[in-house]
Amino acid sequence: MKENILRVKELSVCFKTRQGIVKAVDQVSFEVQKGEILGLVGESGCGKSVTARAIMKLIGTKKNELVDGEIWFHAENLIPKSDRAMQHIRGHKMAMIFQDPMTSLNPLYTVGDQIAEVPILHEGLPKKPAYQRAVAMLETVRIPSAKERAQQYPHQFSGGMRQRAVIAMNLACKPELLIADEPTTALDVTIQAQIMQLLVEMREQFGAAIILITHDLGVVAQMCDRVAVMYTGNIIETASTEALFEKPLHPYTRGLLASLPQPGSQEKLRPIEGQPPNLHDLPEGCLFAPRCPYRFDRCQEKPLLTEVSPGHAKACWLD
């Protein structure tokens, strides 16, 4: 049995707004095993990115941000850790690739210097060997003429190359956990495929576990070992990728899969009717019930995530 390197237990994230308290993540629990790729999927606004930022403790330091629950990284609970303590973990043992690579790169410094800064800060490596590692990492992520490219600035890189540089930066200290938050946003399809293939290769080369946040179920089917489906801040189904695609149990998951285009099919796509609920005015009971074609009386009571077969759990009253 593989080791769990991350265990999220009843994680909740709330934001104080003028309209009241918004619960963006509601008692989310899941585990990530060493060396696996976990797909975190769902519509925009369902809490995927907030969950990821809470794991990295990038949320919870401001007065209007409330984080509750437990985040266990190996035997350490990250929730009570100070920001100074987290600085020794972020970028070293855990790393995160954000949606827009330009927000992760400083336009005033060369790409090589920015990547070299990671081993300098976390490992105390002298500047010269750290820079040599930066060049080697650019070669690892298949950036041509890495030595010359390391001396260039982010604006001289294409979008795909910037994302590769960000991956190189995040893997410079060989972290055990890598969170990729929509890592192919704004990239063309060919470059998207290259970036995803690169993440798989990096997992195999460095042994890092990956949490892949995406709404692209095609990518999930190709890359992920397990999947957690989120809806309105809740995980409503978890399963191995094979089990989820063969036998989805939650109506929302079925709706997501039914909305995928099928090769060779001339049938119209079947979108999920309605819209996600307003976080300021959540319905009672099952949050998906207003959009669910199978709802019945018991849906007025909120279902808990319950395992129905080994490794497969759902939050739904429907048999």
C-alpha positions, -999 to 999 in steps of 0.1 A, spaced: 0 0 0 13 34 -10 21 61 16 -2 91 19 19 122 17 -11 146 20 -43 141 40 -69 169 39 -95 165 66 -127 185 68 -111 216 53 -134 246 52 -126 281 38 -148 311 43 -145 347 32 -161 377 50 -179 400 25 -203 429 27 -231 405 19 -221 381 47 -198 351 51 -193 330 19 -182 294 24 -161 286 -6 -149 252 6 -171 231 29 -155 203 49 -135 188 21 -116 156 28 -92 137 5 -58 120 4 -29 121 -20 -6 91 -22 31 92 -30 38 94 -67 1 95 -79 -18 121 -99 -51 132 -84 -74 151 -106 -96 178 -90 -124 186 -114 -156 206 -115 -171 238 -130 -155 272 -126 -162 286 -91 -166 252 -74 -137 257 -50 -108 239 -67 -83 267 -67 -93 279 -32 -87 243 -19 -52 243 -35 -43 277 -21 -55 267 13 -32 236 11 -3 259 3 -14 283 31 -18 311 6 -52 317 21 -60 323 58 -36 350 68 -60 380 62 -88 390 86 -115 383 60 -102 348 54 -112 319 77 -96 285 73 -106 255 95 -99 218 94 -66 198 91 -40 196 63 -15 168 71 17 168 51 33 135 63 31 139 101 28 177 102 -5 196 104 1 227 83 -29 247 96 -12 260 128 21 267 111 33 303 108 40 320 74 77 318 82 75 281 88 56 276 55 83 295 36 106 265 43 80 241 29 66 260 -1 89 257 -31 109 230 -13 87 201 -3 55 215 -19 52 236 -50 24 251 -71 20 260 -107 -5 288 -112 -28 294 -142 -9 324 -156 29 318 -158 35 355 -160 23 360 -125 49 335 -113 78 352 -131 93 385 -122 98 406 -154 128 424 -138 150 393 -134 163 368 -159 147 334 -159 179 316 -149 183 339 -118 147 333 -108 150 295 -110 184 296 -92 169 315 -63 149 284 -53 179 262 -44 197 292 -29 169 299 -5 159 264 4 191 244 2 217 272 8 234 264 -25 260 289 -36 250 311 -65 272 294 -92 260 258 -87 225 270 -82 226 288 -116 240 256 -131 211 237 -117 187 263 -132 202 257 -166 200 219 -161 163 222 -151 156 243 -183 172 215 -203 151 189 -184 119 207 -194 132 207 -230 138 244 -235 163 246 -264 196 265 -260 190 264 -222 222 283 -214 213 312 -236 177 312 -226 186 313 -189 200 348 -195 168 361 -210 138 378 -194 103 363 -192 89 386 -219 114 370 -243 97 336 -238 66 324 -255 36 313 -234 45 277 -236 81 283 -227 72 305 -198 51 276 -184 80 252 -189 102 277 -170 77 278 -142 77 240 -140 115 240 -139 114 265 -111 89 245 -91 109 212 -95 143 228 -88 143 214 -53 125 181 -62 93 187 -42 73 157 -30 40 174 -39 32 195 -70 -1 213 -74 -9 223 -110 -38 247 -111 -51 248 -147 -14 248 -160 -24 251 -197 -47 281 -195 -44 304 -226 -21 279 -244 -29 264 -278 -39 228 -280 -5 215 -292 14 232 -264 -12 220 -239 -5 184 -248 32 190 -245 29 206 -210 7 177 -198 31 151 -211 59 170 -195 41 168 -161 38 131 -164 75 127 -173 84 149 -143 63 127 -120 82 96 -133 116 113 -131 113 130 -97 86 108 -81 65 138 -71 28 134 -64 6 158 -84 -28 174 -78 -40 184 -112 -68 210 -111 -87 211 -144 -122 211 -160 -109 191 -189 -121 155 -184 -102 144 -215 -69 153 -197 -81 136 -165 -88 104 -184 -53 103 -199 -32 115 -169 -48 109 -135 -48 78 -113 -77 90 -91 -104 118 -94 -122 140 -69 -152 158 -83 -161 191 -67 -194 211 -67 -201 243 -48 -172 238 -24 -180 201 -17 -164 169 -30 -194 149 -43 -176 119 -58 -142 102 -56 -130 72 -74 -102 58 -95 -102 73 -130 -112 40 -146 -141 35 -122 -153 71 -126 -155 69 -164 -169 34 -165 -196 39 -138 -201 75 -125 -225 74 -95 -233 110 -89 -258 128 -113 -234 158 -115 -205 135 -126 -228 119 -152 -237 153 -164 -201 163 -168 -193 132 -188 -225 135 -209 -214 170 -219 -181 157 -235 -180 154 -273 -177 118 -285 -155 110 -315 -176 101 -345 -209 109 -327 -235 131 -344 -256 136 -312 -259 170 -297 -240 177 -265 -261 175 -234 -253 204 -211 -262 203 -174 -293 224 -170 -293 255 -148 -265 273 -130 -245 266 -98 -262 282 -67 -252 316 -54 -227 311 -25 -245 339 -6 -278 320 -8 -272 282 -8 -302 259 -10 -311 235 19 -301 199 15 -283 186 -16 -267 216 -34 -271 199 -68 -308 191 -63 -321 222 -81 -303 211 -113 -307 173 -108 -332 154 -130 -334 126 -104 -342 147 -73 -367 133 -48 -380 141 -13 -349 130 6 -327 155 -14 -339 181 11 -314 165 35 -277 171 26 -260 137 18 -225 130 32 -196 116 11 -200 78 17 -180 49 3 -202 26 -18 -175 3 -31 -137 0 -24 -122 34 -34 -154 48 -48 -175 73 -27 -204 96 -35 -225 123 -18 -259 114 -31 -291 96 -19 -298 81 -53 -292 43 -54 
